[in-house]
Amino acid sequence: MSKSLNFIYDDRFIAEGAVANIVGTRPYGSIVFKRKTLFEHVQVCLKSVNASVKIYHIKNDADFHSAVEEITHSESPLYYSPSYIVPNID
């Protein structure tokens, strides 16, 4: 059996305060750092996982409900990450 993982990247969170003053009011996943969006950095990190990863990029409530409906029927483990949590991308 091959290893698989469901990954929910919840990008419904909008930058606020000091972050918004620098990058503007936008979802965290669309913030560009080192020529890639933060979501693209997450995708790169997930490629290093020793498993097949199904990524659900959640941009609104409808996306979230669709993902939950699909994942409910999956036997693969689920990992949830809000977009304001950023992997180490040094």
TIMARDREN-162067 format. One line per 2 residues: number of its first residue (from 1); their letters; for each residue z, x, y of N, C-alpha, C. Coordinates in nm, 2 decimals. Layout:
REM residues N
NUM = a = Z X Y Z X Y Z X Y; ...;
//
This chain:
REM residues 90
1 = ms = 0.00 0.08 -0.12 0.00 0.00 0.00 0.00 0.09 0.13; -0.09 0.06 0.22 -0.09 0.14 0.34 0.01 0.09 0.44;
3 = ks = 0.07 0.18 0.52 0.17 0.15 0.62 0.10 0.08 0.74; 0.16 -0.02 0.79 0.11 -0.08 0.91 0.22 -0.13 1.00;
5 = ln = 0.19 -0.15 1.12 0.29 -0.18 1.22 0.23 -0.27 1.33; 0.31 -0.37 1.37 0.27 -0.45 1.48 0.34 -0.41 1.61;
7 = fi = 0.27 -0.38 1.71 0.33 -0.32 1.84 0.30 -0.42 1.95; 0.40 -0.48 2.01 0.38 -0.56 2.13 0.41 -0.48 2.25;
9 = yd = 0.31 -0.46 2.33 0.33 -0.40 2.46 0.33 -0.51 2.57; 0.45 -0.54 2.62 0.46 -0.65 2.71 0.44 -0.60 2.85;
11 = dr = 0.32 -0.63 2.91 0.28 -0.59 3.04 0.29 -0.70 3.14; 0.38 -0.79 3.12 0.40 -0.90 3.22 0.50 -0.85 3.33;
13 = fi = 0.55 -0.73 3.32 0.65 -0.69 3.42 0.57 -0.62 3.54; 0.60 -0.66 3.66 0.54 -0.62 3.78 0.63 -0.51 3.85;
15 = ae = 0.57 -0.40 3.89 0.64 -0.30 3.96 0.70 -0.36 4.09; 0.83 -0.32 4.12 0.90 -0.37 4.23 0.97 -0.25 4.30;
17 = ga = 1.02 -0.28 4.42 1.11 -0.18 4.49 1.03 -0.05 4.52; 1.10 0.06 4.49 1.05 0.19 4.52 0.92 0.22 4.45;
19 = va = 0.91 0.18 4.33 0.79 0.20 4.25 0.67 0.13 4.32; 0.69 0.00 4.35 0.59 -0.07 4.42 0.55 -0.01 4.55;
21 = ni = 0.64 0.05 4.62 0.61 0.11 4.75 0.51 0.23 4.73; 0.52 0.29 4.61 0.43 0.41 4.59 0.30 0.36 4.53;
23 = vg = 0.30 0.28 4.42 0.18 0.24 4.35 0.12 0.10 4.38; 0.20 0.02 4.46 0.15 -0.11 4.48 0.21 -0.21 4.38;
25 = tr = 0.20 -0.34 4.41 0.25 -0.44 4.33 0.15 -0.47 4.22; 0.18 -0.42 4.10 0.09 -0.43 3.98 0.17 -0.42 3.86;
27 = py = 0.11 -0.46 3.75 0.18 -0.44 3.62 0.20 -0.29 3.59; 0.31 -0.26 3.53 0.34 -0.12 3.50 0.23 -0.06 3.41;
29 = gs = 0.17 -0.13 3.32 0.07 -0.08 3.23 -0.06 -0.03 3.30; -0.08 -0.08 3.42 -0.20 -0.04 3.50 -0.18 0.07 3.59;
31 = iv = -0.06 0.12 3.60 -0.03 0.24 3.69 -0.09 0.36 3.63; -0.16 0.43 3.71 -0.23 0.55 3.67 -0.15 0.68 3.69;
33 = fk = -0.14 0.76 3.58 -0.07 0.88 3.58 -0.15 0.98 3.50; -0.18 1.09 3.56 -0.26 1.20 3.50 -0.39 1.14 3.45;
35 = rk = -0.46 1.06 3.53 -0.59 1.01 3.51 -0.60 0.90 3.40; -0.49 0.85 3.35 -0.49 0.74 3.25 -0.38 0.64 3.29;
37 = tl = -0.41 0.52 3.26 -0.31 0.41 3.28 -0.19 0.44 3.19; -0.08 0.38 3.22 0.04 0.40 3.13 0.01 0.33 3.00;
39 = fe = -0.06 0.22 3.00 -0.10 0.16 2.87 -0.18 0.26 2.79; -0.28 0.33 2.85 -0.36 0.42 2.77 -0.27 0.54 2.72;
41 = hv = -0.17 0.58 2.79 -0.08 0.68 2.74 0.00 0.63 2.62; 0.04 0.50 2.62 0.11 0.44 2.51 0.01 0.44 2.39;
43 = qv = -0.11 0.41 2.41 -0.21 0.40 2.30 -0.23 0.54 2.24; -0.23 0.65 2.32 -0.24 0.78 2.27 -0.12 0.82 2.18;
45 = cl = 0.00 0.78 2.23 0.12 0.81 2.15 0.12 0.73 2.02; 0.07 0.61 2.02 0.07 0.53 1.89 -0.03 0.59 1.79;
47 = ks = -0.13 0.66 1.84 -0.23 0.72 1.74 -0.16 0.83 1.66; -0.05 0.89 1.71 0.02 0.99 1.63 0.12 0.93 1.52;
49 = vn = 0.13 0.80 1.52 0.22 0.73 1.42 0.14 0.74 1.29; 0.22 0.77 1.18 0.15 0.77 1.05 0.14 0.63 0.99;
51 = as = 0.07 0.55 1.06 0.05 0.41 1.01 -0.06 0.35 1.09; -0.11 0.24 1.03 -0.21 0.16 1.10 -0.14 0.07 1.20;
53 = vk = -0.17 0.08 1.33 -0.10 0.01 1.43 -0.18 -0.10 1.50; -0.14 -0.22 1.49 -0.20 -0.33 1.56 -0.13 -0.35 1.69;
55 = iy = -0.20 -0.33 1.80 -0.14 -0.33 1.94 -0.18 -0.47 2.00; -0.07 -0.53 2.05 -0.09 -0.66 2.12 -0.05 -0.63 2.27;
57 = hi = -0.16 -0.63 2.36 -0.13 -0.60 2.50 -0.11 -0.73 2.57; 0.01 -0.76 2.60 0.05 -0.89 2.65 0.05 -0.89 2.80;
59 = kn = -0.04 -0.97 2.86 -0.06 -0.98 3.01 -0.01 -1.11 3.07; 0.02 -1.21 2.98 0.07 -1.34 3.03 0.14 -1.41 2.92;
61 = da = 0.20 -1.52 2.95 0.27 -1.60 2.85 0.18 -1.64 2.73; 0.06 -1.68 2.76 -0.03 -1.73 2.66 -0.06 -1.61 2.56;
63 = df = -0.08 -1.49 2.61 -0.10 -1.38 2.52 0.02 -1.36 2.43; 0.14 -1.37 2.49 0.26 -1.35 2.41 0.27 -1.46 2.30;
65 = hs = 0.25 -1.58 2.33 0.26 -1.69 2.23 0.16 -1.67 2.12; 0.04 -1.63 2.15 -0.07 -1.60 2.05 -0.03 -1.49 1.96;
67 = av = 0.03 -1.38 2.02 0.07 -1.27 1.94 0.18 -1.31 1.84; 0.28 -1.38 1.89 0.39 -1.42 1.81 0.34 -1.51 1.69;
69 = ee = 0.25 -1.60 1.72 0.19 -1.68 1.62 0.12 -1.60 1.51; 0.05 -1.50 1.55 -0.02 -1.41 1.46 0.08 -1.33 1.38;
71 = it = 0.18 -1.27 1.45 0.27 -1.18 1.38 0.36 -1.26 1.29; 0.39 -1.38 1.31 0.47 -1.46 1.23 0.43 -1.46 1.08;
73 = hs = 0.30 -1.45 1.06 0.24 -1.45 0.93 0.22 -1.31 0.87; 0.26 -1.21 0.94 0.24 -1.07 0.90 0.37 -1.02 0.83;
75 = es = 0.35 -0.93 0.73 0.46 -0.87 0.66 0.49 -0.73 0.72; 0.41 -0.69 0.81 0.43 -0.56 0.88 0.55 -0.56 0.97;
77 = pl = 0.62 -0.45 0.99 0.73 -0.45 1.09 0.67 -0.46 1.23; 0.76 -0.51 1.32 0.73 -0.53 1.46 0.81 -0.44 1.55;
79 = yy = 0.74 -0.39 1.65 0.80 -0.31 1.75 0.77 -0.37 1.88; 0.86 -0.40 1.97 0.84 -0.46 2.10 0.88 -0.36 2.21;
81 = sp = 0.79 -0.34 2.31 0.82 -0.25 2.42 0.78 -0.31 2.55; 0.87 -0.33 2.64 0.83 -0.38 2.77 0.76 -0.26 2.84;
83 = sy = 0.67 -0.29 2.93 0.58 -0.19 2.99 0.66 -0.10 3.09; 0.77 -0.13 3.13 0.85 -0.04 3.22 0.92 0.07 3.14;
85 = iv = 0.91 0.07 3.01 0.96 0.18 2.93 0.84 0.27 2.90; 0.84 0.39 2.95 0.73 0.48 2.94 0.75 0.60 2.84;
87 = pn = 0.66 0.63 2.75 0.68 0.74 2.66 0.68 0.87 2.74; 0.73 0.97 2.67 0.73 1.11 2.73 0.58 1.16 2.73;
89 = id = 0.53 1.17 2.85 0.38 1.21 2.86 0.36 1.34 2.94; 0.45 1.43 2.93 0.44 1.56 3.00 0.33 1.64 2.94;
//
